């Protein structure tokens, strides 16, 4: 029975392990139970993740609502890029926020209730806009963390996997960031599309969870 279950691939760290693969290995050897995964349900036995995720994508979010595409990480990156603006943009300069720093905070206004742990890719001392990866709480253990408390989501950027409709420039569309801990569809306006050999690189802004 344990062998038929697959964790969701969100690598959230809530089980105490760095990745879903690590947790799955200790479930298989009998030292942990699959029910300890915060996303486990009886219906999650059919969930796919890891290497076969792109071949067998989810088509609906946790509310049963369809989405147009999944937003995957860019090549060599750990998650889709998340662009944010702190409620206090001056903190970027005051705290000397730099690439590699670990931030925490909750995206306010978009409708997400989850506190996020983020690794900085770039930070503008002029606008206060920060580009990050979502890395999960386990990543921050033993490291210095700068707590923004609250921020605005400016947008996401990554490679798309079409589920229902391909991204259309200027159109508000429904998408799922890969490994979203809530498995909840987001909406946003597609305002940049690049065609590359790996697929379509898309930037989505004006994020709302509806």
ZIURZI-V755661 format. One record per residue. N is the residue number from 1. PHI is phi in whole degrees, 0 to 359 (* if undefined). D_FIRST is the distance of its C-alpha to the first C-alpha in Angstrom with 2 decimals. Layout:
# ZIURZI-V755661
n:phi:d_first
N:PHI:D_FIRST
N:PHI:D_FIRST
This chain:
# ZIURZI-V755661
n:phi:d_first
1:*:0.00
2:298:3.83
3:293:5.40
4:272:5.40
5:259:7.11
6:232:10.75
7:294:13.40
8:283:16.61
9:79:18.83
10:272:21.52
11:50:22.01
12:280:23.42
13:83:23.19
14:295:22.40
15:278:19.52
16:101:22.17
17:243:21.35
18:290:23.52
19:222:21.02
20:296:17.51
21:296:17.10
22:296:18.20
23:296:15.81
24:298:12.79
25:294:14.17
26:281:14.40
27:293:10.86
28:296:9.89
29:275:12.70
30:90:11.73
31:274:14.90
32:225:13.72
33:251:11.20
34:299:10.02
35:294:12.17
36:284:15.11
37:287:15.33
38:295:18.16
39:257:16.96
40:289:13.47
41:218:13.28
42:301:11.06
43:286:13.04
44:285:12.48
45:301:9.30
46:272:12.19
47:293:14.25
48:249:15.68
49:201:17.60
50:61:19.27
51:291:21.08
52:264:20.13
53:300:21.07
54:286:24.55
55:277:23.60
56:227:21.18
57:288:22.74
58:294:22.00
59:241:24.84
60:223:24.93
61:273:24.89
62:296:23.35
63:269:26.19
64:81:25.53
65:264:28.69
66:285:29.16
67:228:30.63
68:280:32.89
69:205:31.51
70:257:29.25
71:256:31.24
72:261:29.96
73:297:31.58
74:290:34.72
75:307:34.51
76:81:34.08
77:250:33.33
78:268:30.27
79:202:30.43
80:301:32.74
81:290:36.08
82:243:36.81
83:255:40.53
84:222:41.72
85:230:44.97
86:299:45.20
87:299:47.06
88:244:49.44
89:300:49.98
90:295:52.60
91:294:49.92
92:302:49.20
93:281:52.68
94:295:53.01
95:268:49.81
96:54:50.27
97:291:46.82
98:227:46.22
99:307:43.62
100:97:40.87
101:295:41.29
102:254:38.32
103:243:38.75
104:233:37.02
105:160:37.74
106:247:36.68
107:287:37.58
108:268:39.91
109:91:41.05
110:278:38.35
111:104:36.05
112:264:33.37
113:269:32.66
114:263:30.94
115:285:32.80
116:251:32.53
117:250:33.07
118:230:35.10
119:251:36.69
120:284:40.15
121:262:41.15
122:203:44.61
123:212:46.72
124:265:50.05
125:281:52.70
126:274:54.67
127:265:52.21
128:84:49.52
129:288:46.81
130:238:43.88
131:258:41.40
132:222:38.08
133:249:34.49
134:278:31.79
135:243:30.21
136:92:28.27
137:295:29.11
138:295:27.86
139:298:30.35
140:273:33.24
141:297:32.72
142:79:35.89
143:247:37.74
144:289:40.65
145:236:39.65
146:254:42.10
147:266:41.18
148:283:42.56
149:70:41.22
150:212:41.51
151:206:42.09
152:268:42.52
153:275:40.18
154:275:42.54
155:179:40.08
156:230:37.29
157:216:37.67
158:182:35.31
159:267:34.32
160:265:33.36
161:236:30.76
162:291:31.98
163:249:29.67
164:240:32.37
165:224:35.76
166:291:37.16
167:299:38.85
168:237:42.46
169:301:45.08
170:85:46.41
171:257:43.80
172:283:41.57
173:226:38.03
174:257:34.54
175:219:32.18
176:237:29.03
177:294:29.36
178:304:26.42
179:70:24.21
180:303:25.94
181:297:24.31
182:273:25.08
183:51:23.97
184:242:27.32
185:296:29.82
186:247:33.20
187:240:36.53
188:192:39.32
189:267:42.35
190:286:42.02
191:237:45.11
192:200:44.60
193:223:43.14
194:240:43.42
195:266:42.51
196:226:41.28
197:298:39.74
198:279:36.21
199:141:36.60
200:269:38.24
201:269:38.80
202:233:39.26
203:246:40.57
204:237:39.92
205:234:42.07
206:55:42.88
207:282:39.26
208:219:38.33
209:256:35.11
210:242:35.90
